[in-house]
């Protein structure tokens, strides 16, 4: 197991800021040098929240930069390509420039968890910058309208992800059965980069699913009627609900009506309880109509809702604190329940602990006045980065780092957790 020299809070904060400075391109923050050389939507939202109390100007620039990639239909893509560095699948695969809704900057054709309104609320909470809220609010209102109009494929108020990459937890075992059931996917053009890859690789299957959506012209009608992958994810929708509430809270500053966002949040809440609850929250495969029975960290996403009924809060927290998750590991929160056959402490989103989901669950604990749980999540997450650095993810048993080093959201959210220790 790797280790680092002991560092105090001030030194850890300086290290975190140095990571974010190194990963800043001048137009946005890359998740990590080398492997992730562009701007990712999910990651940038966490960077905004981490910088809100330390470098608010950079936080504003981060969100503004990401929104340059927003499509005219309101969709905020999961990748905005700001550099010339090679990445697969890159712009030549997505071909956003061929779509009349796409912006001039090159992007992917998928979206990501809509955390951005919550990030804006977090930034306003710590800066009081109402002018920036007014500047950004219409773009985020368009994002929410796009989700409601094009992604409620089940018709009950939840947004469906149409590719595992949209979840932010792309290798989660929650998607295994839906991916295994995919028919042979065809597309209308030769893809030289893809043809050089192993045709049976899991990543190839992900790419071909993206190509099928691209070849439809990214049409909403295709998603509803033909696209073979559609899953209602509790984390994606828990994040959306929290962002709807943030939009309602920010609406007076933007001189907007909060009612549509309050109503959308209530609709999501009802659908989460009616469609995804069965002792804990599970994803639902819309193509089979069945719940996906593996329990993952995504199942705790609805805890972000302060209006979640208290009995469901208690039951969900009981699972979180049980030997299925936190009760059996040295560090929170394993990304898959440890007794599941799919659990693997070495593979992305199939076992390792992540700073971003720990941070979200810490905020969820605060929303329900579960202060002991929140303190446990915060303290153990800081212990991870003190021990192993700002790694992409961590072994939940011994805390050793896995994946990339100098990972941006790990650094940014460490800054936020450290600021809380000062405030307390």
C-alpha positions in Angstrom: 0.0 0.0 0.0 1.3 3.4 -0.9 1.8 6.1 1.7 2.7 9.8 1.9 4.4 11.9 4.4 2.0 13.4 6.9 0.7 16.9 5.9 -1.3 19.4 7.9 -4.5 21.0 6.5 -2.8 24.1 5.2 -0.2 22.1 3.3 -2.9 19.8 1.9 -4.9 22.8 0.7 -1.9 24.2 -1.0 -1.3 20.9 -2.7 -4.9 20.8 -3.9 -4.7 24.3 -5.4 -1.5 23.3 -7.1 -3.2 20.3 -8.8 -6.0 22.5 -10.0 -3.6 25.1 -11.3 -1.6 22.5 -13.2 -4.9 21.1 -14.7 -6.2 24.5 -15.8 -5.8 24.9 -19.6 -6.7 28.6 -19.7 -10.3 27.7 -20.8 -11.3 25.0 -18.4 -10.0 22.3 -16.0 -9.1 18.9 -17.3 -9.8 16.0 -14.9 -6.3 14.8 -15.1 -3.3 15.3 -17.4 -2.7 12.8 -20.1 -5.6 10.4 -19.8 -8.4 13.0 -19.7 -7.1 16.0 -21.7 -10.5 17.9 -22.2 -13.3 19.4 -20.1 -15.8 17.0 -18.6 -19.2 18.3 -17.5 -19.6 16.2 -14.4 -16.0 17.0 -13.3 -16.3 20.7 -13.9 -19.4 21.0 -11.7 -17.4 19.5 -8.8 -14.5 21.9 -9.6 -16.8 24.8 -9.4 -18.0 23.8 -6.0 -14.5 23.1 -4.7 -13.2 26.5 -5.8 -16.2 28.5 -4.7 -14.7 29.5 -1.3 -11.1 29.7 -2.6 -11.0 31.1 -6.1 -14.5 32.2 -7.1 -13.3 33.9 -10.2 -11.9 30.6 -11.4 -15.1 28.9 -10.4 -17.1 31.3 -12.5 -14.7 30.9 -15.5 -15.0 27.1 -15.2 -18.8 27.1 -15.5 -18.8 29.8 -18.2 -16.3 27.7 -20.2 -18.3 24.6 -19.9 -21.5 26.4 -21.0 -19.8 27.4 -24.3 -20.4 23.8 -25.2 -24.1 23.9 -24.6 -26.3 23.0 -27.6 -29.1 25.2 -28.9 -31.6 22.6 -27.6 -30.3 23.1 -24.1 -28.2 20.0 -23.8 -24.9 20.4 -21.9 -22.6 17.7 -23.3 -20.5 15.4 -21.2 -17.3 16.5 -23.0 -16.2 19.8 -24.4 -13.1 19.6 -26.5 -11.0 22.7 -25.8 -7.5 21.3 -26.7 -5.8 19.6 -29.6 -4.7 16.6 -27.5 -5.7 13.2 -28.8 -8.5 11.3 -27.0 -10.7 8.5 -28.1 -13.6 8.8 -28.7 -12.8 12.3 -29.9 -14.5 14.9 -32.1 -14.1 12.7 -35.2 -16.4 10.1 -33.6 -19.0 12.5 -32.2 -19.2 14.8 -35.3 -21.1 17.5 -33.3 -20.2 20.0 -36.1 -22.7 18.2 -38.4 -25.6 18.9 -36.1 -27.4 22.2 -36.4 -28.1 22.4 -32.6 -24.4 22.1 -31.7 -22.2 25.0 -30.9 -19.0 26.1 -32.7 -16.8 24.4 -30.1 -16.6 20.7 -30.6 -18.4 18.4 -28.1 -19.6 15.0 -27.5 -23.3 14.1 -28.2 -24.2 12.8 -24.8 -25.0 14.6 -21.6 -24.0 14.1 -17.9 -25.6 14.3 -14.4 -27.1 17.8 -14.3 -25.2 19.0 -11.2 -24.6 22.5 -12.6 -27.5 24.3 -10.9 -26.4 22.9 -7.6 -22.9 24.1 -8.4 -24.3 27.6 -9.2 -26.2 27.6 -5.9 -23.0 26.6 -4.0 -21.1 29.4 -5.7 -23.8 32.0 -4.9 -24.0 30.7 -1.3 -20.3 31.4 -0.8 -19.9 34.6 -2.9 -23.3 36.3 -3.0 -22.7 37.0 -6.7 -26.3 37.6 -7.9 -25.1 39.1 -11.2 -23.5 35.8 -12.1 -26.6 33.9 -11.2 -28.6 36.1 -13.6 -26.0 35.6 -16.3 -26.0 31.8 -16.1 -29.5 30.9 -15.0 -31.2 30.9 -18.4 -28.7 28.4 -19.7 -29.4 26.1 -16.8 -33.1 26.5 -17.2 -32.7 25.4 -20.8 -30.7 22.4 -19.7 -33.5 21.3 -17.3 -36.2 21.9 -20.0 -34.2 19.7 -22.4 -34.1 16.9 -19.9 -37.8 17.1 -19.2 -38.7 17.3 -22.9 -36.4 14.6 -24.3 -35.3 12.2 -21.5 -38.6 11.3 -19.7 -38.7 8.2 -21.8 -40.8 6.4 -19.1 -43.4 9.1 -18.9 -43.4 9.5 -15.1 -40.9 12.3 -14.5 -37.5 10.6 -14.4 -34.7 11.3 -16.9 -33.3 8.3 -18.6 -29.7 7.9 -19.4 -29.1 6.5 -22.9 -25.5 5.5 -22.5 -23.4 4.4 -19.4 -21.1 7.4 -20.0 -24.1 9.7 -19.1 -24.2 8.4 -15.6 -20.7 9.6 -14.5 -20.2 6.1 -13.3 -19.6 4.4 -16.6 -18.3 1.0 -15.5 -20.9 0.4 -12.8 -22.3 -3.1 -12.8 -25.7 -1.5 -12.8 -25.4 -1.4 -16.6 -24.1 -4.9 -17.2 -27.4 -6.6 -18.1 -28.7 -3.8 -20.3 -25.4 -3.8 -22.2 -25.4 -7.6 -22.5 -28.9 -7.5 -24.0 -27.9 -5.0 -26.7 -28.6 -6.2 -30.3 -25.8 -6.0 -32.8 -25.4 -2.3 -33.4 -24.9 -1.0 -36.9 -23.9 2.4 -38.1 -23.8 3.9 -41.5 -20.2 4.9 -41.9 -16.8 3.3 -41.7 -15.0 4.2 -38.5 -11.3 3.5 -39.0 -10.3 4.2 -35.4 -13.0 1.8 -34.2 -12.2 -0.9 -36.8 -8.7 -1.2 -35.3 -10.1 -2.0 -31.9 -11.0 -5.5 -30.6 -14.6 -6.0 -31.7 -15.5 -7.9 -28.5 -14.1 -5.4 -26.1 -16.5 -3.7 -23.6 -15.2 -0.3 -24.6 -16.0 -1.1 -28.3 -19.6 -1.9 -27.3 -19.8 1.5 -25.5 -18.5 3.3 -28.6 -20.9 1.5 -31.0 -23.9 2.4 -28.7 -22.7 6.1 -29.0 -22.4 5.7 -32.8 -26.0 4.4 -33.1 -27.2 7.6 -31.4 -25.0 9.8 -33.5 -26.2 8.2 -36.7 -29.8 9.0 -35.7 -28.8 12.7 -35.8 -29.1 12.8 -32.0 -32.9 12.9 -32.5 -35.1 12.6 -29.4 -37.6 10.5 -31.4 -34.9 7.9 -31.9 -34.3 7.6 -28.2 -37.9 7.1 -27.4 -38.7 4.6 -30.2 -35.5 2.8 -31.2 -32.4 3.3 -29.0 -31.7 0.0 -27.2 -30.3 1.4 -24.0 -32.5 3.5 -21.7 -32.1 3.4 -17.9 -33.6 5.4 -15.1 -30.6 5.9 -12.7 -31.3 7.0 -9.1 -28.0 9.0 -8.9 -28.7 11.0 -12.1 -32.2 11.7 -10.9 -31.2 12.5 -7.4 -28.8 15.0 -8.7 -31.5 16.4 -11.1 -33.9 16.8 -8.2 -31.3 18.6 -6.1 -30.6 20.9 -9.0 -34.3 21.6 -9.6 -34.5 22.7 -5.9 -31.4 24.9 -6.5 -33.0 26.5 -9.5 -36.2 27.2 -7.5 -34.0 28.8 -4.7 -32.1 30.9 -7.2 -35.1 31.9 -9.3 -35.9 35.2 -7.4 -32.3 36.4 -8.0 -32.8 35.7 -11.8 -36.2 37.3 -11.8 -37.7 33.9 -12.8 -40.6 31.8 -11.6 -39.5 29.1 -9.2 -42.8 27.1 -9.6 -41.8 25.0 -12.6 -38.6 23.8 -10.8 -40.5 23.1 -7.6 -43.1 21.1 -9.6 -40.4 19.2 -11.4 -38.6 18.3 -8.2 -41.9 17.0 -6.7 -42.5 14.9 -9.9 -39.0 13.4 -9.7 -39.5 12.6 -6.0 -42.8 10.8 -6.6 -41.3 8.8 -9.5 -38.2 7.8 -7.5 -40.4 6.4 -4.8 -42.9 4.8 -7.2 -40.5 3.4 -9.8 -37.1 2.8 -8.2 -37.7 1.9 -4.6 -37.6 -1.7 -3.4 -36.0 -1.7 0.0 -33.3 0.6 -1.5 -33.1 2.6 -4.7 -32.3 0.6 -7.9 -31.9 1.6 -11.5 -34.7 0.6 -13.8 -34.1 -0.8 -17.3 -36.8 0.8 -19.5 -36.3 -1.7 -22.3 -37.2 -4.7 -20.0 -39.3 -2.7 -17.5 -37.4 -4.4 -14.6 -35.4 -3.0 -11.8 -31.6 -3.7 -11.9 -31.1 -5.6 -8.6 -27.4 -4.9 -8.0 -27.1 -2.2 -5.3 -24.4 0.5 -6.0 -23.4 3.9 -4.7 -25.8 5.4 -7.2 -28.7 4.1 -5.1 -27.9 6.7 -2.5 -28.4 9.6 -4.9 -32.0 10.2 -3.8 -30.7 11.1 -0.3 -29.7 14.5 -1.9 -33.5 15.3 -1.6 -34.2 17.0 1.8 -37.9 16.2 1.1 -37.4 12.4 0.9 -39.8 10.7 3.4 -38.1 10.0 6.7 -38.8 6.3 6.6 -37.1 6.0 3.2 -34.2 8.1 4.6 -33.8 5.7 7.5 -33.9 2.6 5.3 -31.5 4.0 2.8 -29.0 5.1 5.5 -29.3 1.7 7.1 -28.1 0.1 3.9 -25.3 2.7 3.5 -24.0 2.0 7.0 -24.5 -1.8 6.9 -21.9 -4.5 6.1 -23.0 -4.2 2.5 -21.2 -0.8 2.2 -19.6 1.3 4.9 -19.9 -1.2 7.7 -17.4 -3.6 6.2 -14.7 -1.4 4.7 -12.0 0.8 6.1 -13.0 3.8 4.0 -16.3 5.0 2.5 -18.1 4.5 0.2 -17.5 1.4 -2.0 -19.1 2.0 -5.4 -20.8 -1.5 -5.3 -22.0 -3.5 -2.4 -19.2 -5.7 -1.3 -21.2 -8.9 -1.2 -22.4 -8.6 -4.8 -20.7 -11.0 -7.3 -19.9 -8.0 -9.4 -17.9 -6.3 -6.7 -14.2 -5.7 -7.6 -12.1 -3.4 -5.5 -9.7 -2.9 -8.4 -12.1 -1.8 -11.2 -13.6 1.6 -11.8 -17.1 2.0 -10.3 -17.3 -1.7 -9.4 -15.8 -1.4 -5.9 -13.4 1.6 -5.4 -14.3 4.6 -3.3 -14.6 8.0 -5.0 -14.2 11.5 -3.5 -17.1 12.9 -5.5 -19.7 10.4 -4.4 -18.4 10.6 -0.8 -18.8 14.4 -1.0 -22.3 14.1 -2.4 -23.3 11.7 0.4 -21.8 14.0 2.9 -24.0 16.8 1.6 -27.0 14.5 1.6 -26.3 13.6 5.3 -26.3 17.3 6.1 -29.7 17.7 4.3 -31.2 15.3 6.7 -29.4 16.5 9.8 -27.4 13.3 10.0 -24.4 15.1 11.4 -22.5 12.1 12.7 -22.7 10.4 9.3 -21.6 13.6 7.5 -18.6 14.0 9.8 -17.7 10.4 9.3 -17.8 10.8 5.5 -15.8 14.0 5.5 -13.2 12.8 7.9 -12.6 9.5 6.2 -12.4 11.1 2.7 -9.8 13.6 4.0 -7.9 10.6 5.4 -7.9 9.0 2.0 -6.2 12.0 0.3 -3.8 12.6 3.1 -2.7 9.0 2.8 -2.7 8.4 -0.9 -2.9 11.8 -2.6 -5.5 13.2 -5.0 -6.1 10.0 -6.8 -9.0 9.2 -9.1 -10.4 6.6 -6.8 -9.3 4.5 -3.8 -9.3 1.0 -2.5 -12.2 1.0 0.0 -10.4 -1.5 2.3 -6.8 -0.2 2.6 -7.2 3.3 1.1 -4.5 2.9 -1.5 -4.9 5.1 -4.6 -6.1 3.8 -7.9 -6.4 5.3 -11.4 -5.0 8.7 -12.3 -2.9 10.9 -10.0 -3.6 14.6 -9.5 -7.3 14.2 -10.2 -9.1 17.5 -10.3 -12.4 16.7 -8.5 -10.4 14.9 -5.7 -8.4 18.1 -5.2 -11.3 20.5 -5.6 -13.6 18.7 -3.2 -10.7 18.3 -0.7 -10.6 22.1 -0.6 -14.3 22.2 0.2 -14.0 19.6 3.0 -11.0 21.5 4.5 -13.0 24.7 4.4 -15.7 23.0 6.4 -13.3 22.0 9.1 -12.3 25.7 9.4 -15.9 26.8 9.5 -16.7 24.3 12.2 
